Amino acid sequence: MTSKYFYFALLLVFVTACKSDKKEPENILFFENESLTKSEGEACEKPENQCTVISLDFPVATGPDEVSGRINKTLENYIIEIVSSVEDTTTTSLEELADDFIADYLSTTSDFPEEPTWEAYVTGKVFYTSANLISIGINSEIFRGGAHGYRALSFLNFNPENGAQYFQEDLFTPEFKDYAEMVFREDQDLPEEDNINSTGFWFEEDTYQLPVNIGFDEDNVILIYNAYEVAPYSAGNIHIEIPKEEVESYLKVE
């Protein structure tokens, strides 16, 4: 009896040792959010909630250096692009972007003291990950004066094997556009026989186009038309979710 217990204990030690020797695959990517917030600081004499502020909260990939570095650089460049006031900016880091945002505001108020405070809030999160696809959504709310600010949800999709950004032609067959138009018309109560712009949309040449931003979550393909893309600001953003099982035949990536 004792020998059986000894054998069982020895076997348990062996199995435990084997498990402890197992290592995580080296090609796995992990994501954690990092944050960066700056305001006018000592230069701001207004109450804290009325100061110009830029707040960035964004996912950062860790894992294989080449892959994670490529994803992180693409995300960084995109955040710089949507926040910067300069189209061909020379800004190369998010820290520099935050400093420039505050400096631009202070420069503007030196000429226009009544300029309202500026705000930039960017929040990114991983919506979906699989062996073949990473989909990251970026919410942005930016106000640089004027009648109103700008709010948008953008998506960046990546190949987890090499960190390259996917574009629509990498993800969908050409037939997906026709299916998406059918869903869009149903969502907007727009009969099939009517011109796509008959209710006030702005599609070029009266022809339906897929949105710039298409993302994925666990169950759906997400289509986002942000303000001004196909309709005036007053129409808001158009958010359409299509269950994945409905579009499997149009997907190039599993």
C-alpha positions in Angstrom: 0.0 0.0 0.0 2.8 2.3 1.0 4.6 1.6 -2.3 1.5 2.7 -4.3 1.4 6.0 -2.5 5.1 6.5 -3.1 4.7 5.7 -6.8 1.7 8.1 -7.1 3.6 10.9 -5.3 6.6 10.4 -7.5 4.4 10.5 -10.6 2.8 13.7 -9.4 6.2 15.4 -8.9 7.3 14.3 -12.4 4.1 15.7 -14.0 4.3 18.9 -12.1 8.0 19.3 -13.1 7.1 18.8 -16.7 4.3 21.4 -16.5 6.7 23.9 -15.0 9.2 23.4 -17.8 6.6 24.4 -20.4 7.2 27.8 -21.9 4.8 30.2 -23.5 5.2 30.3 -27.3 7.7 33.1 -28.2 5.5 34.5 -31.0 2.5 35.5 -28.8 1.6 39.1 -28.7 0.2 40.8 -25.6 -1.4 44.2 -25.2 -1.4 46.6 -22.3 -2.7 50.2 -22.3 -0.4 53.1 -21.6 -1.5 56.6 -20.8 -0.2 60.1 -21.3 -1.9 63.3 -20.1 -0.8 66.9 -20.3 -2.4 70.2 -19.6 -1.5 73.9 -19.5 -0.1 73.2 -16.0 1.4 76.3 -14.3 0.5 78.5 -17.2 -3.2 77.8 -16.6 -4.9 80.1 -14.1 -8.4 78.8 -14.8 -10.0 76.0 -12.8 -8.6 72.6 -13.6 -11.6 71.4 -15.5 -11.4 74.4 -17.8 -7.8 74.0 -18.8 -6.6 72.8 -22.2 -5.8 69.1 -21.9 -4.6 66.2 -24.1 -5.2 62.7 -22.8 -4.0 59.6 -24.6 -4.8 56.1 -23.5 -3.6 53.5 -26.1 -2.7 49.8 -26.4 0.9 48.9 -26.7 2.0 45.5 -28.0 4.7 43.4 -26.5 6.1 40.2 -27.9 8.3 39.6 -30.9 10.2 42.8 -31.3 9.8 43.2 -35.1 6.1 42.5 -35.0 5.2 44.5 -31.9 7.4 47.4 -33.0 5.6 47.6 -36.3 2.1 47.6 -34.7 3.1 50.1 -32.1 4.6 52.5 -34.7 1.5 52.3 -36.8 -0.7 53.1 -33.9 1.6 55.9 -32.8 1.7 57.5 -36.3 -2.1 57.2 -36.5 -2.7 59.0 -33.2 -0.3 61.7 -34.3 -2.2 62.1 -37.6 -5.6 62.5 -36.0 -4.6 64.9 -33.3 -2.0 67.0 -35.0 -3.1 70.3 -36.6 -0.5 70.0 -39.3 -1.2 67.7 -42.2 2.4 66.8 -42.9 3.6 67.0 -39.4 7.2 66.3 -38.4 6.1 65.1 -34.9 7.7 61.7 -34.2 6.4 60.7 -30.7 3.3 61.0 -28.6 5.2 62.9 -26.0 6.1 65.5 -28.6 2.5 65.5 -29.9 1.2 66.4 -26.4 3.7 69.2 -26.0 2.9 70.6 -29.4 -0.9 70.5 -28.7 -0.4 72.6 -25.5 2.1 74.9 -27.2 -0.2 75.5 -30.2 -3.1 76.5 -27.9 -0.9 78.9 -25.9 0.4 80.4 -29.1 -3.2 80.9 -30.3 -4.3 82.5 -27.1 -1.5 85.0 -27.3 -3.2 86.4 -30.4 -6.8 85.6 -29.5 -7.2 85.8 -25.7 -10.9 84.7 -25.9 -10.0 81.4 -27.5 -11.9 78.6 -25.6 -9.9 75.8 -24.1 -8.9 72.9 -26.4 -9.4 69.3 -25.6 -8.0 66.1 -27.1 -9.1 62.7 -25.8 -7.9 59.5 -27.5 -8.8 56.1 -26.2 -7.8 52.9 -27.9 -8.6 49.3 -27.1 -8.2 45.8 -28.7 -11.6 44.8 -30.0 -10.6 41.4 -31.3 -7.6 39.0 -31.5 -7.1 35.7 -33.2 -4.3 33.8 -34.9 -4.9 35.7 -38.1 -6.3 39.1 -37.1 -5.9 41.9 -34.5 -8.6 44.6 -34.6 -7.9 47.8 -32.6 -10.5 50.6 -32.2 -9.5 54.2 -31.5 -12.1 56.6 -30.1 -11.1 60.3 -30.5 -12.8 63.5 -29.3 -10.9 66.6 -30.4 -11.8 70.3 -30.0 -9.5 73.0 -31.3 -12.0 75.9 -31.2 -14.8 76.6 -33.7 -18.4 75.7 -33.6 -18.0 72.2 -32.3 -15.4 69.4 -31.9 -14.9 66.2 -33.8 -15.7 62.7 -32.5 -14.8 59.5 -34.4 -14.2 55.8 -34.0 -11.5 54.4 -36.2 -10.2 50.9 -36.7 -6.8 49.6 -37.5 -6.5 45.9 -38.4 -3.2 44.0 -38.2 -1.7 40.7 -39.3 -0.3 39.2 -36.0 2.3 37.1 -37.9 4.3 40.1 -39.2 2.6 43.2 -37.7 1.6 44.6 -41.1 -1.6 46.6 -41.3 -4.5 45.0 -43.2 -6.4 47.1 -45.7 -9.9 46.3 -47.0 -8.7 44.4 -50.1 -6.7 42.1 -47.7 -9.8 41.4 -45.6 -12.8 41.2 -48.0 -13.7 39.9 -51.4 -15.1 42.5 -53.9 -18.6 41.0 -53.4 -18.6 42.2 -49.8 -19.4 45.8 -51.0 -22.7 44.7 -52.5 -23.7 42.9 -49.4 -22.7 45.8 -47.2 -24.8 48.1 -49.3 -27.9 45.9 -48.8 -27.3 46.0 -45.0 -26.7 49.8 -45.1 -29.9 50.4 -47.0 -31.9 48.3 -44.6 -30.3 50.1 -41.6 -31.2 53.5 -43.1 -34.6 52.6 -44.4 -33.5 53.3 -48.0 -35.3 51.2 -50.7 -33.1 49.3 -53.1 -34.5 51.1 -56.1 -33.8 54.6 -54.7 -30.6 56.6 -55.4 -28.2 56.1 -52.5 -28.1 59.8 -51.9 -31.8 60.4 -52.1 -32.2 61.1 -48.4 -29.2 63.4 -48.2 -26.1 61.2 -48.1 -22.9 62.4 -49.8 -21.6 59.3 -51.6 -19.5 60.3 -54.6 -21.0 59.8 -58.0 -24.2 58.5 -56.3 -22.5 55.2 -55.7 -22.3 53.3 -52.4 -18.8 53.0 -50.9 -17.6 51.0 -48.0 -16.5 53.1 -45.0 -12.9 53.9 -44.3 -13.2 52.3 -40.9 -14.2 48.6 -40.7 -13.4 46.6 -37.5 -14.1 43.3 -35.8 -15.3 42.2 -32.4 -15.9 38.6 -31.2 -19.2 38.3 -33.1 -19.5 41.1 -35.6 -18.0 43.0 -38.5 -18.4 46.7 -37.6 -18.9 49.4 -40.2 -18.4 53.0 -39.1 -19.2 56.1 -41.1 -17.9 59.1 -39.0 -19.3 62.6 -39.2 -18.7 64.3 -42.5 -17.8 61.1 -44.4 -21.1 60.5 -46.1 -23.4 62.9 -44.2 -23.4 66.3 -42.4 -22.2 66.6 -38.8 -25.8 66.8 -37.5 -26.4 63.3 -38.7 -23.8 61.9 -36.3 -21.8 58.8 -36.8 -23.4 55.7 -38.5 -22.6 52.5 -36.7 -23.6 49.2 -38.3 -22.8 45.7 -37.0 -23.0 42.6 -39.2 -22.9 39.2 -37.6 -19.7 37.4 -38.8 -21.7 34.2 -39.8 -23.5 36.4 -42.4 -20.3 37.4 -44.2 -18.0 34.4 -43.8 -18.1 33.8 -47.6 -16.7 37.4 -48.1 -13.9 37.2 -45.6 -10.3 36.5 -46.8 -9.0 36.1 -43.3 -10.4 33.5 -40.9 
